[in-house]
């Protein structure tokens, strides 16, 4: 019996030594991350670099291919990498701008759900709807849930866009003080107000950073002719390129790629997102069609119902929406560090 106790204590001692070694290794790793943060800040390198993350995980897979604990070790390393990205996001981006596109891929849905998630975390969020052809603001929630009837057009019609002007023309969500929105009103379009140019668009994006620490821009679909969306694409810290796994959506993305690869729109900060992924669209098939993606947002019937009913800020409570909620959380953590 004494021998068994001694053996148990020895094993516990070995585990304690392993824990101490892991702790020291993590401290060293975090110190390296601090240096990486300084480097990225100096050279303006994006936090998220999917190829580097894949390289790290592939190395772990190779080194654990003969281990019975391969999946457990991989899971631990995934957590370490995720925490590293979260630390970098917090350090590098005091104020964040996230641009989401494109046509028919659920960009408004993802914009709203991400903004709602941050607001529920008590983070001040400004959600800008840049689409002036099909203004989404009237479809987000009941008109009575919004305080004030202000328009994005009034902001862009000004000679100069200031922080005060944006605040005066924000619409506040009555059910959550942390969420404010700017967009065109029902019945308005690009011809309702005087034309604006790049000057007002740049000022809007710059001053939006002063209004809220988290800014999400739901861009229009035609960046070649949409001044605000084009400027937002240049000014954004991170760009999510949403695309459905269908031929029309992929064709649209292909037609936009020559524009997106222009140096002024910094391809390194653009992350590809598979959106509205249905069960029959297997991951292997999706990657074959779209290439590697940073996020996969699954289809949710509950989300679709909210969209059709114009109640997109309602909470998602059904079990079938769990995977959708998890992916929104993942985007928030990896892009915003929240």
N, C-alpha and C positions, 0 to 999 in steps of 0.2 A: 504493500500500500504506500509506504514511504517513497519507494522508488518511483511509483506512478506519479506521486505528488511532485517529486523532484523533476521528473520529465515534463510535467505540465508547466512548472515554473520556468524551466529552461526554454520551453516553447514560447511562453509569454515574454520572457526576456528577449528572445529573438525577434518577436513581433514588435516589441518596444524599440529595439535597435533599428528595425526596418522603418518604423514610424518616424524616428528621429532622422534617419537618412532621407526619407521622403520629404520631411519638413524642410531640411536644409536644401535639398534639391529644388523644392518649390520656391524657397526664398531666393536662390540663385536665379531661377527662371524669371521670377517677378522683377528682379533687378535688371535682367536683360530686356524685359518688356518696357521698363522705364526708359532704357536707352533707345529702344525701337520707337517709343512714343516721341521722344525728342527728335529723332531722325525724321519720322513721318511729319511732325509739325514743321520742321525746317524746310522739307522738300514738298510738302502738300500731297503726300501719298495717302490714298484711301485706307480706312481701317479694315474694311472687308476685302480680302484677297482670296477668293475661293480656290485658286490653283495652289497657293501655298498651304492652305488648310488641308486640301486633298493630299498633297505631298507628305504632310506630317502624319496623317492617318494611315496612308499607305505604308509608311515606314514602320508604324506600330503593328500593322497587320502582318508585315513580312517577319518582324522579329518575334511574333507570338503565334506563328502558323502551326507550331507543334505543341502549343500549350493547351491544356484542358480548360484553362481560364481565359482563353482568347477573347471571348465576347465581353466578359466582365472587365478585362483590362482595357479593351477598346472603349467601352462605355465610360470608364474613368477618364481616359484621355480626351474623349469628346467633351466631357464636363470641364476639363482643364482648359481646352482650347476656347470653349464658349466663354468661360470666365475671363480669359485673356482678352478676348474681343470686347467684352463688356467694360473692362478696365480701360482699354484704349479709347473706346467710344466716349466714356465719361471724361477722360483727360483731354481728348482732342476737340470735342465739340460741346462747348458750353451752350452754344445756340445751334440748332440743327435745322436744316431745310431738307426735306425729302420730296422728290418729284416722282409722281406715279403716272404711267401711261401704259397702254394706248387703247385704240378703238375697240369697243366690244369685248374687252377682256376683263371687265369687272373692276376697272381702275377706281371708279367712284365708290363702289362698295368697299373695296379694300381701304381707300382713303378714309372713308367715314368710320369704318370699324376700327382702324388703327388710331384715329383721333379720339374716338370714344374710349378705347382701351387706356390711352394715356390720361385722358381727363378723369376716368374712374380711379386712376392712380394718383389723382390730385396734382397733375402736371398741367400747367397752362399751355393750351394748344390753340394755334390759329390755323384754321382750315380754309385754304383759298381755292375756290372753284374757278379755274381760268377759262373754261369752255364758254364762249359767248354765242356759239351756234345753237347748242342744246343745253341751256343753263340747268344744271342738276339741282341747284339749291331748293327749288320748289318741290322736289321729289324726296327730300331727305326726311322730313318730319312734318307734323301738322303745323300750319302757319301760326297757330296760337302758342306753340312751344318756343317760338323765336321772339325775342324782344327787339322791337324796332323794325322798320322796313327800309333798310339802307341798301345801296347798290355799289358793286365794284365799279360800275360805269362812272359814278360820281367821283371816285378816287382818281381814275385814269384821265378824267376830263380836266383835272386841275393842272395848272402850269407846272407846279412842283408837288410831289407827293411827300408828305411829312408823317412822322409817327402819330401826331395828333389827328391828322386827317384820316388815317387808317382807323384809329380808335373810334372816331366819331361815326364812321361808316361801317363798323362791325355790327353783326347781328349776334346777340348772345343767346345761348341755349338756356332756357329758364330752368330746366331740370338739372343742370350741372354748370356752375359758375366758371369752371375751368375751361370750358369750350366756347370759342367764338368763331364765327364764320364770315367770309366775304365772298360774294358772288353776284351774278346778275339775277334780277327779280323775274317773276313770272311775266311773260309777255314782252320782255326786253330782248334785244339782240345787239349785235355789233354796231348797227346803224342808229340805235336809240340815242347815243351820245356822240359828241364830237370825236373825230379820230385822235388817236394818241400815237406816240412813237416810242422808240427804244428808251428814251430818257425817262419817261414816266414808268415804264416797265421795270427798269433797273432800280429806280428809286423805291418802287413798291416792294421789291424783293429785299433790298437793303434795309428799309425801314421796318419791314415785317419782322426782322430779327430782333428789333428793339421792342416790339409789341409783345412777343411771346418767345420763350426759350425753345419751343417746339413748333415748327412751321411745316405744314403738309400741303403740297400743291397738287391738286388734281388737274392735270394739264389737258389741253385740247388735243385732238387727234392729228391735226395737220400742222406740224411744227414749221413747215416751210413757209406757210402764210399766216401763222398765228404768232404775232410779235411777243405777247406775254409768255406763251408756252416756250417759245424759242429762247427767250431771255432766262426764264426759270431753269431751263435745261443747262444753260451755261453757268448759272449762279449756284445751282444746287450742290450740296455736299455729297449727296448720294442720289442716284437715279435708279428706280425700279422699272424695268421694262417688262410689263405684263403682257403675256401672250397666251391665248387658248391653244389647246392641242387640236386645232382643226385647220383645214387647208386655207380657208379665207383669212384667218387671223395670221397664219404663218406667211401667207402671200403679202399681207399688209406689212408685217415686220420686215420682210425681205426688201420691200420697196423703200422702206425708211432707213435701212442699214447704211447705204452710202452717205446719207445725211448725218447719221449718228456717229459715224467713224471720223467725221471732220474733227480736226484737232481742237477747235474751239469748244467742242462739246465733250471732250475728255472721256474717251471710251473706258478708261480704267475705273471710273466711279460708277459705271452702269452695271447693274446686277440683273440678270435674266430671271424672271419669275414665271413659272407655269401656273396659270390661274384657272379656277373652276374645273379642276381635274376630277373627272368621273371615274368610278370604279373600273370600268372597262378599259380605261386608258392606262395600261400598265406602265410602270416607271421606265422599264427598258425600252418600250416603244416610244415613250415620250422623249427620252434622251436621244433616241435615234433620230427623231424628227427635229427636236429643238436644240440638241446638244446639251451640255451640262447646264444645270440651273441651280441658282442659289437657294430658292424657296419653291415649294410646291403647295399651292393653296387648294384644298379639296372643295368639291361642290357640296353645298348644303341646301337642302330643301327649305329649311327654316329661314336662311338668309335670303333665298329667292323669294319666299313669301313676303318677308319684310320689304324687300325691294319693290315688289309689285303693289304693296299696300302703302308705300310711301312712309314707312315706319322704321327707317334704317338705324335709328339710334336706340331702338328697343334692345333689351338684354337678350342674349342667346341662352336659352335654358334647356333645350332638348339635347338628349344624348347624342343624336346623330350630328350635332354641330360641334362636338368636342374637338375633332381633328382640325376644323376650321379655326376654332378659338386658339388652339395650341400653336398653329402656324402664325397667327397674328401676334401672339405673345413672343414667338421666336424672332419675328421681324423687329418687334419693339426692342428686344434685348440686344440683338446683334447690330442694329442700325443706330438706335438711340441710347443703348446702355441702360434701359429701364425695364 
